Amino acid sequence: MEDGDTVQLEKGLPIRLVGIDAPEKGKPYFNEARSYLISLLGNKKVTVEYVQKQNDIYGRLRGYLWVVCDYPSQKYCQDGRINVNVVLVGSGLAEVRIEKSFVRLRPDYTNDLKKAEAQAREERLGIWSE
C-alpha cells in the first residue's frame, strides 16, 4: 500500500483510486487513510474497474476498487460488494477530486462519491472534523 489512494495489487501495476484524493504522507489523516485502505482490502479478492487503460505520469493505472461486503447491511454495500473509493470518501479519509482529464468516469459513481463526501462533511468525519 503506497498511500490512501494508491495500491499495488499482487502481480500488478500500481492503481490510483480515481475520483478521490487522500492526504499525502506527512499530512493529517495520512496514516488513518492508509491503514483503513489496508483494512478494507485485507486478504479479499479485489476487482478493479479501470477508467483508463494507459498509465498516468507516475506509471499507475486508474480505476475503482471493489471488494465483497463484510456483511449485507455494511454501509455502502451494493449487490454484495462495496466501492472502496466511495467508502474512503464517506469515512472522511479522502475527498472527491474530479479532474477534467478523466473523461471516462462513471456518472453514477461520481454521484455516489459526491453524496458520500457531503455526508462525511455533515458528520464532520476525518479530514472534515476541524
Helices and strands as residue ranges (DSSP letters): E 6-8, E 14-17, E 20-21, H 30-41, E 47-52, E 61-68, E 81-83, H 84-90, E 95-96, H 107-122, G 126-128
